[in-house]
Amino acid sequence: MSTTAGTSLANWAATFDFQPQEFHTPSQLDEIAAIVRSSARRNGKLRVFGARHSWNPLIATSQTSLSLERFSGIESVDGSAVWVKAGTTIHEVGNLLARLNLSLENQGDIDCQSLAGAISTGTHGTGIGFGPVASQVSGIKILHADGSHRTYTRDNPEWSALVISLGAHGVVTHYRINCVPMENYSMRSEKISWDEFVSTWDSRSYSTRNYEAFWFPNHDEVIAKITELSQDTRLQLPFNKSGVGARLENSAWWLLSEVSRLGPRGARFAAQTAHRLASDERCNGPIHRIFPTDRSVRFFETEYAFDFSVSSDLLRELKRWFQVEMPYVHFPLEIRSCAGDSQWLSPTQNRPTLFIAAHMYRKMEYRAYFKQLQAIFDQFGGRPHWGKMHDLEAKQINERYPRLSDFLKVRRKLDPNGLFLNPYLERLWGVTT
Ligand SMILES: Cc1cc2nc3c(=O)[nH]c(=O)nc-3n(C[C@H](O)[C@H](O)[C@H](O)COP(=O)(O)OP(=O)(O)OC[C@H]3O[C@@H](n4cnc5c(N)ncnc54)[C@H](O)[C@@H]3O)c2cc1C
């Protein structure tokens, strides 16, 4: 086990940093258990992190910080389900499953998150037929504050509180993931008019395996991305998914982002150029190869989840607002869908969902932009993504997440002394222990 004192840690977007008294990177289960026991004995605080890709300080602590990056790999296979160690990254999971001719059924647009980090925050991809990554979980093993290491399955009465939990119940050590056979998919993007996009969003979301769109605000076209099952077994990746191509694309994006710092005209130029340069992309292959993108230009992001039924009203309101108030943003809005989910803290809990994400280059002011968007999102009852930026406080979180109080009862039972809390979670949920 590697243990360090005096480390300073920051997240991917550098929106926060923290200096834990102790930082551990154990590779064995008994080492993780010893760290939990020792923190509990001292009545301390412990937070575990994955790839540090969340924007909010979910993982910040001044006491014990734990990374499971050295606790990774598939532990056992049971038909099409596998037990995976929680520190395994989505990227590693994809490659390991491919060797078994298996696959995750869906994933998001990067793959460097840890499995536990992605699952614990309700991370999702797009596709109205698929829940967040957490919905693929059929078993979970958690090391609790009392030192017990318990295995839970879907028949447990508290299951809905256990999978999306922001690390509040303990250290998750393993997940049982229900996989699907590895298949090939074709992905293509095309530009369509805004009006056509809005009027067909519902029907195309339901008739396409994975449908999403990128909209550069104030442009009268959107870039729609469509993924379908394919009989073509060739792996065809576009240039921007090769090492060199991804670096070139990121360099071009960095340059446009720098141009957008020059002011509104720069931002408009950058957005128009990016939209123009976005070619009709095509690729083919398994999802772990064609879905992930390489994002090296750092940015701020906010994302909210809405009842899918408000889609066209909300999209029209956003278009109106951008026209009137905020014409120049060079990052596109990302518009995705997701199936409803039973986890109490799932952004998609109990409703098919529309997700809308907005971004801003990390060297630019984002607060006013996100605040104004949040005011619109509030009107439509949006639930914030736990890992992405928002200003909501406990009262609003309670309103948006109707099963939060049920979740908190389970949390209190499993961690009565608040070993796994930090000041951010206390504020977010309005709890002390
Ligand atoms: C460039 C970029 C692209 C992104 N794309 C998407 C996307 O397509 N879709 C989407 O929904 N989100 C997306 N996100 C958000 C991201 O998926 C989430 O913030 C996710 O939580 C990050 O995973 P992580 O491994 O970095 O977790 P961290 O940020 O390190 O941790 C997140 C949470 O998981 C908990 N946790 C981690 N490991 C454990 C464990 N072993 N036991 C218990 N709790 C644990 C932590 O305590 C914390 O509460 C993106 C983020 C970035 C920066």
The ligand as an SDF file (V2000), in Angstrom:
LIG
                    3D

 53 58  0  0  0  0  0  0  0  0999 V2000
  -14.5650   15.7680  -19.6290 C   0  0  0  0  0  0  0  0  0  0  0  0
  -15.7060   15.1730  -18.8380 C   0  0  0  0  0  0  0  0  0  0  0  0
  -16.7080   14.4760  -19.5170 C   0  0  0  0  0  0  0  0  0  0  0  0
  -17.7790   13.9330  -18.8020 C   0  0  0  0  0  0  0  0  0  0  0  0
  -18.7630   13.2570  -19.4940 N   0  0  0  0  0  0  0  0  0  0  0  0
  -19.8460   12.7930  -18.8190 C   0  0  0  0  0  0  0  0  0  0  0  0
  -20.9120   12.1150  -19.5110 C   0  0  0  0  0  0  0  0  0  0  0  0
  -20.8460   11.8670  -20.7180 O   0  0  0  0  0  0  0  0  0  0  0  0
  -22.0080   11.7590  -18.7840 N   0  0  0  0  0  0  0  0  0  0  0  0
  -22.1210   12.0050  -17.4490 C   0  0  0  0  0  0  0  0  0  0  0  0
  -23.1490   11.7050  -16.8530 O   0  0  0  0  0  0  0  0  0  0  0  0
  -21.1160   12.5790  -16.7600 N   0  0  0  0  0  0  0  0  0  0  0  0
  -19.9860   12.9690  -17.4160 C   0  0  0  0  0  0  0  0  0  0  0  0
  -18.9700   13.5670  -16.7130 N   0  0  0  0  0  0  0  0  0  0  0  0
  -19.0720   13.6280  -15.2450 C   0  0  0  0  0  0  0  0  0  0  0  0
  -18.3820   12.4150  -14.6140 C   0  0  0  0  0  0  0  0  0  0  0  0
  -18.7800   11.2040  -15.2240 O   0  0  0  0  0  0  0  0  0  0  0  0
  -18.7490   12.3090  -13.1320 C   0  0  0  0  0  0  0  0  0  0  0  0
  -18.4350   13.4880  -12.4760 O   0  0  0  0  0  0  0  0  0  0  0  0
  -18.0630   11.0910  -12.4720 C   0  0  0  0  0  0  0  0  0  0  0  0
  -18.4200   11.0340  -11.1280 O   0  0  0  0  0  0  0  0  0  0  0  0
  -16.5700   11.1540  -12.5400 C   0  0  0  0  0  0  0  0  0  0  0  0
  -16.0180    9.9040  -12.1580 O   0  0  0  0  0  0  0  0  0  0  0  0
  -14.6920    9.8870  -11.3150 P   0  0  0  0  0  0  0  0  0  0  0  0
  -14.1470    8.4930  -11.3530 O   0  0  0  0  0  0  0  0  0  0  0  0
  -13.8090   10.9710  -11.7390 O   0  0  0  0  0  0  0  0  0  0  0  0
  -15.2670   10.1410   -9.8520 O   0  0  0  0  0  0  0  0  0  0  0  0
  -14.8530   11.2380   -8.7680 P   0  0  0  0  0  0  0  0  0  0  0  0
  -15.1740   12.5890   -9.3000 O   0  0  0  0  0  0  0  0  0  0  0  0
  -13.4710   10.9920   -8.3170 O   0  0  0  0  0  0  0  0  0  0  0  0
  -15.8700   10.8520   -7.6050 O   0  0  0  0  0  0  0  0  0  0  0  0
  -17.2610   11.0040   -7.8160 C   0  0  0  0  0  0  0  0  0  0  0  0
  -18.0280   10.4230   -6.6370 C   0  0  0  0  0  0  0  0  0  0  0  0
  -17.8530    9.0130   -6.5970 O   0  0  0  0  0  0  0  0  0  0  0  0
  -17.4830    8.6150   -5.2780 C   0  0  0  0  0  0  0  0  0  0  0  0
  -16.6340    7.4330   -5.3550 N   0  0  0  0  0  0  0  0  0  0  0  0
  -15.5850    7.2210   -6.1780 C   0  0  0  0  0  0  0  0  0  0  0  0
  -15.0700    6.0030   -5.9230 N   0  0  0  0  0  0  0  0  0  0  0  0
  -15.7920    5.4480   -4.9350 C   0  0  0  0  0  0  0  0  0  0  0  0
  -15.7530    4.2050   -4.2390 C   0  0  0  0  0  0  0  0  0  0  0  0
  -14.8610    3.2650   -4.5130 N   0  0  0  0  0  0  0  0  0  0  0  0
  -16.6640    3.9850   -3.2570 N   0  0  0  0  0  0  0  0  0  0  0  0
  -17.5880    4.9200   -2.9550 C   0  0  0  0  0  0  0  0  0  0  0  0
  -17.6780    6.1050   -3.5860 N   0  0  0  0  0  0  0  0  0  0  0  0
  -16.7980    6.3720   -4.5670 C   0  0  0  0  0  0  0  0  0  0  0  0
  -16.7480    9.8230   -4.7330 C   0  0  0  0  0  0  0  0  0  0  0  0
  -16.7090    9.8050   -3.3210 O   0  0  0  0  0  0  0  0  0  0  0  0
  -17.5880   10.9570   -5.2810 C   0  0  0  0  0  0  0  0  0  0  0  0
  -18.6850   11.1860   -4.4640 O   0  0  0  0  0  0  0  0  0  0  0  0
  -17.8630   14.0770  -17.3830 C   0  0  0  0  0  0  0  0  0  0  0  0
  -16.8320   14.7430  -16.6970 C   0  0  0  0  0  0  0  0  0  0  0  0
  -15.7660   15.2730  -17.4160 C   0  0  0  0  0  0  0  0  0  0  0  0
  -14.6610   16.0100  -16.6780 C   0  0  0  0  0  0  0  0  0  0  0  0
  1  2  1  0
  2  3  1  0
  2 52  2  0
  3  4  2  0
  4  5  1  0
  4 50  1  0
  5  6  2  0
  6  7  1  0
  6 13  1  0
  7  8  2  0
  7  9  1  0
  9 10  1  0
 10 11  2  0
 10 12  1  0
 12 13  2  0
 13 14  1  0
 14 15  1  0
 14 50  1  0
 15 16  1  0
 16 17  1  0
 16 18  1  0
 18 19  1  0
 18 20  1  0
 20 21  1  0
 20 22  1  0
 22 23  1  0
 23 24  1  0
 24 25  2  0
 24 26  1  0
 24 27  1  0
 27 28  1  0
 28 29  2  0
 28 30  1  0
 28 31  1  0
 31 32  1  0
 32 33  1  0
 33 34  1  0
 33 48  1  0
 34 35  1  0
 35 36  1  0
 35 46  1  0
 36 37  1  0
 36 45  1  0
 37 38  2  0
 38 39  1  0
 39 40  1  0
 39 45  2  0
 40 41  1  0
 40 42  2  0
 42 43  1  0
 43 44  2  0
 44 45  1  0
 46 47  1  0
 46 48  1  0
 48 49  1  0
 50 51  2  0
 51 52  1  0
 52 53  1  0
M  END
$$$$
